[in-house]
Amino acid sequence: MKSSDAGSVSKAVTRTEIAGIPLFRRGKVRDVYDLEEHLLIVATDRISAFDVVMPNGIPDKGKILTQMSLFWFDFTRDIVDNHLVSAEVDDYPPSLRQHADLLRDRSMLVRKTEPFPIECVARGYLAGSGWKDYLQTGGVCGIPLPAGLRQAERLPETIFTPATKADSGHDENVSFQYAAGIVGEGTLSRLKDLTVAIYEKARTYAQQRGIIISDTKFEFGSIGGEIILIDEILTPDSSRFWPASTYQLGKSPASFDKQFVRDYLEGLDWDKTPPAPELPEEIVARTREKYLEAYELLTGRKFMPAT
């Protein structure tokens, strides 16, 4: 990432169009383009809450998420290979060079894979839907847990809870057996081992940097029978990050994600269906600060995007 005035804030990029390059998929945050042998993943500044994309974005969010994923791809390479080819615009095909200003810092050229149609979730703490499930059943996603655990408590061991992927709406937690019926038991066992290994290595590192990674989700794909890590990895959009300094057992901790956005929306007379209301500048600024803080704490680097 090239240096510039770190205090400057660019305009949010909420939609991309690259002339002559077919769009492969447009997700909640990422626009993916088809380059035949490769894909180009462009992380926009879109932000969603309650599964609805907001009309205005968070400036630099896509760059922060991309740079964080690049950091973690390198950090976990000893565990599993990933789909990254390059994040340097100068390495991209000539047809993309004219879009360098748009693509720099917020894009990745990646290998095409056959994605496994499940999310691989690692949970190390009792939070979110896992906490609600525990209160009702004494376990999480059918996995029994000891009695008497408290909210936000670290689990005796990391648990793996697969989910089916949804292009829109919530992913659905499923049992190990159900997921094995989709990808095969041997493949799912390997995905479980990789998921737990990546999560535990990252959790140990993040704890030393002042962040607790409560849970996270990964996606994997296959190339020639080899399992590789794809999509994003260990960002505030795919993980639950808590500041270690304010963590308290028995309470729902503050998080390094879009909580400011959710809290603001909860106070409105909005039914959580499209169209979403525009976010005030203060909410946008405070949300951007939390993404920045997570990036800089975890990577030890100042966020200095290219101009």
Secondary structure, DSSP 8 states (H G I E B T S, - for coil): -----TT-----------TTS-EEEE-SSEEEEEETTEEEEEE-S--EETTEE-SS--TTHHHHHHHHHHHHHHHTTTT--BSEEE--GGGS-GGGGGGHHHHTTTEEEEE--EE-SEEEEEEEE--HHHHHHHHHHSEETTEE--TT--TT-EEEEEEE--EE--SSS--EE--HHHHHHHH-HHHHHHHHHHHHHHHHHHHHHHHHTTEEEEEEEEEEEEETTEEEEES--S-TTTEEEEEGGG--TTS----SSSHHHHHHHHTSS--S-SS-----HHHHHHHHHHHHHHHHHHH--------
